Amino acid sequence: MIEQTILLLVGGGLGGVLGAILGIGGGIILTPFLTLIIGLDIKYAIAASIISVIATSSGATIAYLKDEMLNLRIAMFLEIATTIGAIVGALLTSIVAPQFLFVLFGSFLLFSAINMLKKLRNQKTDQIVTKGDALAEKLKLNGSYFEKTTQQQIDYQVEKVPAGFAMMVAAGLASGLLGIGSGVFKVTAMDTIMKMPLKPSSATSNLMMGVTAAASAMVYFFNGTILPEIAAPLALGVLAGALLGSRIMQHMQPKWIRLIFIPILVVMGLQMVLRGFGVSVG
């Protein structure tokens, strides 16, 4: 029992660090860890991962709010979209063929990976001047953050707000229909479509995931799949890791964050496309 607790603390810490840096919550890392390393049944692993996402969001958001890294207005605006999508997805579970959606969303992730590779060639990736967006200005979605690697204040404008909103509706739809986390979609929607710098995208995604996960956690709580002896030490490790990861991220150059993020996009994209074509991926 002591060895398992230590393992959960360490594994949660690593998941929290990566989740805070990439804005993906850590669920895609912790669920395989719990099932393959700890030997936990998948339904209990998913429930514990949901709790860990809340811990990641809480730890990272505190640091990002303090340092004014995340964009609170964009987070609340896009959270409306994911909530709408999740509700619609839950209503359409018996109507829409999931195979088509797996291929569609998997292809989007692969496209995003290619787009990030292209951005790596640009030395001023997060300082690109985007086109002014009237809706973004009206909703006051543009923002700024302090880039600690260059000691510069970076002002940015977001664009294609309707397209970003639509993508977040689709991300919520995927969560409701396919039972997958949408952290990766949140980051890529802001970075790829809305042309928001990667660091604020990651920070903002962390806040949004906590809101979504909190709603899901209630379901797992009432159906009894949250095991306190697993979720508690895991959440403690994740919380500590998220606090550390949020500090590390701010001192990382955006290109290194992309280098970590791209393999995750490729793996998840390929897995979803293969599942769409009926190929088992474990």
C-alpha positions in Angstrom: 0.0 0.0 0.0 2.8 2.4 0.8 4.6 1.6 -2.4 1.4 2.1 -4.4 0.9 5.5 -2.7 4.4 6.6 -3.5 4.0 5.5 -7.1 0.7 7.4 -7.4 2.3 10.6 -5.9 5.3 10.3 -8.4 3.1 9.5 -11.4 0.6 12.2 -10.5 3.5 14.7 -10.2 4.8 13.9 -13.6 1.3 14.1 -15.1 0.7 17.4 -13.4 3.9 18.9 -14.7 3.1 17.9 -18.3 -0.5 18.8 -18.0 0.3 22.3 -16.7 2.9 22.9 -19.4 0.8 21.7 -22.3 -2.7 22.6 -21.1 -4.0 19.1 -21.6 -4.9 18.2 -18.0 -2.8 15.1 -17.8 -5.7 12.6 -18.3 -4.2 11.1 -21.5 -1.0 10.4 -19.5 -2.5 9.3 -16.2 -5.2 6.9 -17.5 -2.6 4.6 -19.2 -0.4 5.0 -16.1 -3.2 3.8 -13.8 -4.3 0.9 -16.0 -0.9 -0.4 -17.1 1.4 0.4 -14.1 -1.1 0.4 -11.2 -3.3 -2.3 -12.8 -6.5 -0.4 -12.1 -9.8 -1.1 -14.0 -10.3 1.4 -16.8 -13.6 2.8 -15.3 -11.9 3.6 -12.0 -8.8 4.9 -13.9 -10.9 7.4 -15.9 -12.7 8.6 -12.7 -9.4 9.2 -10.9 -8.0 11.0 -14.0 -11.0 13.3 -13.9 -10.2 14.3 -10.3 -6.5 14.8 -11.4 -7.7 17.1 -14.2 -9.4 19.3 -11.6 -6.2 19.3 -9.5 -4.1 20.2 -12.5 -6.4 23.0 -13.4 -6.5 24.3 -9.8 -2.7 24.3 -9.3 -1.8 25.7 -12.7 -4.6 28.3 -12.8 -3.5 29.9 -9.5 0.0 30.5 -10.9 -1.2 31.6 -14.3 -3.7 34.1 -12.8 -1.1 35.5 -10.5 1.3 36.0 -13.5 -1.5 37.2 -15.8 -0.7 34.5 -18.3 -4.2 33.2 -19.0 -6.9 35.0 -20.9 -10.0 34.9 -18.6 -12.4 36.4 -21.1 -11.5 33.9 -23.8 -11.8 31.0 -21.3 -15.3 32.0 -20.3 -16.3 32.7 -23.9 -15.1 29.3 -25.3 -16.4 27.4 -22.2 -19.9 28.3 -23.4 -19.1 26.6 -26.7 -17.7 23.4 -25.1 -20.7 23.2 -22.8 -23.2 23.5 -25.7 -21.2 20.9 -27.7 -21.1 18.5 -24.7 -24.9 18.7 -24.2 -25.6 18.2 -27.9 -23.2 15.3 -28.0 -24.9 13.6 -25.1 -28.2 14.0 -26.9 -26.8 12.5 -30.2 -25.0 9.5 -28.8 -27.6 7.1 -30.3 -27.8 8.9 -33.7 -24.4 9.9 -34.9 -21.9 7.2 -36.0 -18.8 7.6 -33.7 -16.5 6.1 -36.4 -17.0 9.2 -38.6 -16.2 11.5 -35.7 -13.1 9.6 -34.8 -11.7 10.0 -38.3 -12.7 13.7 -38.5 -11.2 14.7 -35.2 -8.2 12.5 -35.6 -7.5 14.2 -39.0 -7.8 17.6 -37.3 -5.2 16.7 -34.7 -2.8 15.5 -37.5 -3.4 18.7 -39.4 -2.6 20.7 -36.2 0.6 18.7 -35.7 1.7 19.6 -39.3 0.8 23.3 -38.6 2.9 23.3 -35.4 5.8 21.8 -37.3 5.6 24.7 -39.8 5.5 27.2 -36.9 8.7 25.8 -35.5 10.5 27.2 -38.6 9.4 30.7 -37.6 11.7 32.1 -35.0 9.0 34.6 -33.9 6.2 32.1 -33.6 4.4 33.8 -30.8 4.9 37.4 -32.0 3.1 37.1 -35.3 0.8 40.1 -35.9 -2.6 38.7 -36.7 -5.4 40.5 -38.6 -7.7 42.6 -36.4 -11.0 40.9 -35.6 -14.0 43.2 -35.0 -15.7 40.6 -32.9 -12.6 40.0 -30.8 -12.3 43.7 -30.2 -16.0 44.0 -29.3 -15.8 41.1 -26.8 -12.4 42.4 -25.5 -10.7 39.1 -26.2 -7.3 40.4 -27.1 -4.7 40.3 -24.4 -1.0 40.5 -23.4 1.5 38.5 -21.3 5.0 38.8 -20.1 7.4 36.5 -21.9 10.0 35.6 -19.3 12.5 34.0 -21.8 12.9 37.3 -23.6 11.9 39.7 -20.8 9.3 41.3 -23.1 5.7 42.2 -22.8 3.8 40.6 -25.8 0.5 42.1 -26.9 -1.5 39.8 -29.1 -4.8 39.8 -31.1 -7.0 36.8 -31.7 -8.7 36.3 -35.0 -11.4 34.0 -36.5 -13.4 34.1 -33.3 -16.5 32.4 -34.9 -14.3 29.6 -36.3 -12.7 29.2 -32.9 -16.1 29.1 -31.2 -17.3 26.5 -33.7 -14.2 24.4 -33.1 -14.9 24.4 -29.4 -18.5 23.4 -29.9 -17.1 20.5 -32.0 -14.6 19.7 -29.2 -17.5 19.5 -26.7 -19.4 17.4 -29.1 -16.5 15.0 -29.3 -16.3 14.8 -25.5 -20.0 14.0 -25.2 -20.1 11.5 -28.0 -16.8 9.8 -27.8 -16.0 10.1 -24.1 -12.6 11.8 -24.7 -10.9 14.7 -23.1 -10.9 17.9 -25.1 -7.8 19.6 -23.7 -5.8 19.0 -26.8 -8.6 20.5 -28.9 -8.8 23.5 -26.7 -5.1 24.3 -27.1 -5.0 23.7 -30.9 -8.2 25.7 -31.5 -6.7 28.7 -29.8 -3.2 28.3 -31.3 -4.1 27.0 -34.8 -7.4 28.8 -35.6 -7.5 31.9 -33.4 -3.7 32.5 -33.7 -3.3 33.0 -30.0 0.3 32.5 -28.7 1.0 29.0 -27.4 1.7 30.0 -23.8 -1.5 31.9 -23.1 -3.4 29.1 -25.0 -2.0 26.5 -22.7 -2.6 28.5 -19.6 -6.2 29.3 -20.7 -6.9 25.7 -21.5 -5.9 24.7 -18.0 -8.6 26.9 -16.5 -11.3 25.7 -19.0 -10.5 22.0 -18.3 -11.2 22.4 -14.6 -14.6 23.8 -15.3 -15.5 20.9 -17.6 -14.0 18.2 -15.4 -15.8 19.5 -12.3 -19.2 18.8 -14.0 -18.1 15.3 -15.1 -16.7 14.5 -11.6 -20.2 14.7 -10.1 -21.3 11.8 -12.3 -18.4 9.6 -11.3 -18.9 10.5 -7.6 -22.5 9.4 -7.6 -21.9 6.2 -9.5 -19.2 5.2 -7.1 -16.3 4.9 -9.4 -14.0 7.4 -7.6 -11.8 5.4 -5.2 -10.4 7.7 -2.5 -7.3 5.6 -1.9 -6.4 6.1 -5.6 -7.7 9.5 -6.3 -6.4 11.3 -3.2 -2.6 10.6 -3.5 -2.9 11.0 -7.3 -4.5 14.4 -6.9 -1.9 15.5 -4.4 0.9 14.5 -6.7 -0.8 16.2 -9.6 -1.4 19.4 -7.7 2.3 19.6 -6.7 3.3 18.8 -10.3 0.9 21.4 -11.7 2.3 24.1 -9.5 5.9 23.2 -10.6 4.9 22.8 -14.3 3.3 26.2 -14.4 6.6 27.7 -13.3 8.6 25.7 -15.7 6.4 26.6 -18.6 6.9 30.3 -18.2 10.7 29.9 -18.5 10.5 27.6 -21.6 10.8 28.8 -25.1 7.5 28.2 -27.1 9.4 26.0 -29.6 10.2 23.5 -26.8 6.6 23.3 -25.8 5.7 22.6 -29.4 8.3 19.9 -29.6 6.7 18.1 -26.6 3.1 18.8 -27.9 3.6 17.6 -31.5 4.2 13.9 -30.7 1.1 13.9 -28.5 -1.0 15.3 -31.3 0.4 12.7 -33.8 -0.2 9.8 -31.4 -3.7 10.8 -30.5 -4.6 11.7 -34.1 -3.4 8.4 -35.4 -5.2 6.5 -32.6 -8.5 8.3 -33.4 -8.2 7.7 -37.2 -7.4 4.0 -36.7 -10.4 3.6 -34.3 -12.6 5.3 -36.9 -11.6 2.6 -39.4 -12.2 -0.2 -36.8 -8.5 -0.9 -36.0 -8.0 -1.7 -32.3 -5.4 0.5 -30.6 -5.6 -1.1 -27.1 
